Amino acid sequence: MNLVSLIAAFVICGLIVALLYERLCRLSELSPSDVLPFLQKIDLEVLYGTFHPEAEEMLRQKLPPAEFKEIQWKRFHLAIHYCKLLTANSRVLQGWTLYGRRQTWQQFSPALQDTVIELRNHCMQCRAAAWVIRLRLQWWLMRMRLFPWAPAPTFTRLLSSGSAEMIDFYDKVRESAELFSLAYGEDYHQKLMQVL
């Protein structure tokens, strides 16, 4: 067995173990009381500013190229961080919809059932969009390290990959979660809105 085959086998085994761990040890169903501690607060203003191309243009014009690349490097890391937060919150809320469908589905009105289905769908859309954007950003970080002489990638190109849609999906996730939370009382609704 040559070295390349050994490395490939090791990587494949590592991926299989990671996927098995994720599948076997995940929290797939979350009760309403489980949701609040697992959600992470996201500052929407900073989220919008991180992905907005106008801020990038201003930085590009004001800073020397080397300094702009360093700032852009940090902005890419911040954007990846926000993609992970959006994914985590969407996963938690999607787990809550699973609980609602398994435990209390018959008690919900048809309108509330539609809200739960919308919340689940928006969560899946947000997670998928965040995954695509995060992969693109990680590739850009790798590209910046491998080809330091090339110009820094731009957030404007992320618009065509769906960064604006990702944020719109998260807005819809928040709106649907707000409506769903009303089924658990005003006190729960207020607590959820403070966390979201």
C-alpha positions as CSV (number, residue, x, y, z in Angstrom):
1,M,0.0,0.0,0.0
2,N,1.6,3.3,-1.0
3,L,1.5,6.5,1.1
4,V,-1.3,8.2,-1.0
5,S,-3.6,5.2,-0.5
6,L,-2.9,5.1,3.2
7,I,-3.6,8.8,3.6
8,A,-6.8,8.5,1.5
9,A,-8.0,5.5,3.6
10,F,-7.3,7.4,6.8
11,V,-9.2,10.5,5.6
12,I,-12.2,8.3,4.5
13,C,-12.2,6.5,7.8
14,G,-12.1,9.9,9.7
15,L,-15.0,11.2,7.6
16,I,-17.1,8.1,8.3
17,V,-16.4,8.3,12.0
18,A,-17.3,12.0,12.1
19,L,-20.5,11.3,10.2
20,L,-21.5,8.4,12.4
21,Y,-20.8,10.5,15.5
22,E,-22.9,13.3,14.2
23,R,-25.8,11.0,13.3
24,L,-25.7,9.0,16.5
25,C,-25.1,11.8,19.0
26,R,-27.2,14.6,17.6
27,L,-30.1,16.3,19.3
28,S,-32.8,15.9,16.6
29,E,-35.9,16.7,18.7
30,L,-36.0,19.7,21.0
31,S,-38.9,20.6,23.4
32,P,-39.8,24.3,23.8
33,S,-37.9,24.4,27.1
34,D,-34.8,23.0,25.3
35,V,-34.9,25.6,22.5
36,L,-34.1,28.7,24.5
37,P,-30.7,27.6,26.0
38,F,-29.5,26.3,22.6
39,L,-30.2,29.4,20.6
40,Q,-27.4,31.9,20.0
41,K,-28.1,35.6,19.8
42,I,-27.3,37.1,16.4
43,D,-26.8,40.8,16.0
44,L,-28.7,41.3,12.7
45,E,-27.2,44.7,12.1
46,V,-23.7,43.2,12.2
47,L,-24.8,40.3,10.1
48,Y,-26.1,42.6,7.4
49,G,-23.0,44.7,7.5
50,T,-20.7,41.7,7.3
51,F,-22.2,40.5,4.0
52,H,-23.0,43.9,2.5
53,P,-20.7,44.9,-0.5
54,E,-20.9,48.6,0.2
55,A,-18.8,48.4,3.3
56,E,-16.2,46.4,1.3
57,E,-16.1,49.1,-1.4
58,M,-15.5,51.8,1.1
59,L,-12.7,49.8,2.7
60,R,-11.2,49.0,-0.7
61,Q,-11.0,52.8,-1.6
62,K,-9.7,54.0,1.8
63,L,-7.0,51.3,2.5
64,P,-3.8,50.3,0.8
65,P,-4.1,46.9,-0.9
66,A,-2.1,45.0,1.6
67,E,-4.2,46.4,4.5
68,F,-7.4,45.8,2.7
69,K,-6.5,42.1,2.1
70,E,-5.9,41.7,5.9
71,I,-9.2,43.3,6.7
72,Q,-10.9,41.2,4.0
73,W,-9.3,38.1,5.5
74,K,-10.9,38.9,8.9
75,R,-14.3,39.7,7.3
76,F,-14.3,36.3,5.6
77,H,-13.7,34.7,9.0
78,L,-16.5,36.8,10.5
79,A,-18.8,35.8,7.7
80,I,-18.0,32.1,8.2
81,H,-18.7,32.6,11.9
82,Y,-22.1,34.0,11.1
83,C,-22.9,31.2,8.7
84,K,-22.2,28.7,11.5
85,L,-24.5,30.7,13.9
86,L,-27.3,30.8,11.3
87,T,-26.9,27.0,10.8
88,A,-26.9,26.3,14.5
89,N,-30.0,28.4,15.2
90,S,-31.8,26.9,12.2
91,R,-30.9,23.4,13.4
92,V,-32.3,24.1,16.8
93,L,-35.5,25.5,15.5
94,Q,-35.9,22.7,13.0
95,G,-35.5,20.2,16.0
96,W,-38.3,22.2,17.7
97,T,-40.6,21.6,14.7
98,L,-39.9,17.9,14.9
99,Y,-40.9,17.9,18.5
100,G,-44.1,19.8,17.6
101,R,-45.0,17.4,14.9
102,R,-44.4,14.3,17.0
103,Q,-45.8,15.4,20.3
104,T,-48.5,18.0,19.9
105,W,-49.4,18.0,16.2
106,Q,-53.1,17.1,16.7
107,Q,-53.5,20.0,19.2
108,F,-52.4,22.6,16.7
109,S,-54.8,24.5,14.5
110,P,-54.4,24.0,10.7
111,A,-52.9,27.6,10.5
112,L,-50.3,26.7,13.2
113,Q,-49.5,23.4,11.5
114,D,-48.8,25.4,8.3
115,T,-46.6,27.8,10.4
116,V,-44.6,24.8,11.7
117,I,-44.1,23.4,8.2
118,E,-43.0,26.8,7.0
119,L,-40.6,27.1,9.9
120,R,-39.1,23.7,9.1
121,N,-38.8,24.6,5.4
122,H,-37.2,28.0,6.1
123,C,-34.7,26.3,8.5
124,M,-33.7,23.8,5.8
125,Q,-33.3,26.6,3.2
126,C,-31.2,28.7,5.6
127,R,-29.0,25.8,6.5
128,A,-28.4,24.9,2.9
129,A,-27.7,28.5,1.8
130,A,-25.3,29.0,4.8
131,W,-23.5,25.8,3.9
132,V,-22.9,26.9,0.3
133,I,-21.8,30.4,1.4
134,R,-19.5,29.0,4.1
135,L,-17.8,26.6,1.5
136,R,-17.3,29.5,-0.8
137,L,-15.7,31.6,1.9
138,Q,-13.5,28.8,3.0
139,W,-12.3,28.3,-0.5
140,W,-11.6,32.0,-0.7
141,L,-9.5,31.9,2.4
142,M,-7.5,29.0,1.0
143,R,-7.1,30.8,-2.3
144,M,-5.8,33.9,-0.6
145,R,-3.2,31.9,1.2
146,L,-2.2,29.9,-1.9
147,F,-2.1,32.9,-4.2
148,P,-1.2,35.9,-2.1
149,W,-0.5,38.0,-5.2
150,A,-4.0,37.7,-6.6
151,P,-6.6,40.3,-5.6
152,A,-8.8,39.6,-2.6
153,P,-12.2,38.1,-3.5
154,T,-15.2,40.3,-3.1
155,F,-18.5,40.0,-1.2
156,T,-20.2,41.2,-4.3
157,R,-19.6,37.8,-5.9
158,L,-21.3,36.2,-2.8
159,L,-24.6,37.8,-3.9
160,S,-24.7,35.5,-6.9
161,S,-24.0,32.5,-4.6
162,G,-27.0,33.4,-2.4
163,S,-25.7,35.4,0.6
164,A,-28.7,37.8,0.4
165,E,-31.1,34.8,0.2
166,M,-29.4,33.2,3.2
167,I,-30.1,36.3,5.3
168,D,-33.7,36.5,3.9
169,F,-34.2,32.8,4.8
170,Y,-33.0,33.6,8.4
171,D,-35.5,36.5,8.6
172,K,-38.2,34.1,7.6
173,V,-37.0,31.6,10.1
174,R,-37.3,34.3,12.8
175,E,-40.8,35.3,11.7
176,S,-42.1,31.7,11.6
177,A,-40.5,31.0,15.0
178,E,-42.1,34.0,16.4
179,L,-45.5,32.9,15.2
180,F,-44.9,29.3,16.5
181,S,-43.8,30.5,19.9
182,L,-47.2,32.2,20.4
183,A,-48.7,28.7,20.8
184,Y,-46.7,28.3,24.0
185,G,-47.9,31.5,25.6
186,E,-46.9,35.2,25.7
187,D,-44.2,34.6,28.3
188,Y,-42.4,32.0,26.2
189,H,-42.9,34.2,23.1
190,Q,-41.1,37.1,24.9
191,K,-38.3,34.9,26.0
192,L,-37.8,33.5,22.5
193,M,-37.8,36.9,20.9
194,Q,-35.1,38.1,23.4
195,V,-32.9,35.2,22.4
196,L,-33.5,35.5,18.6
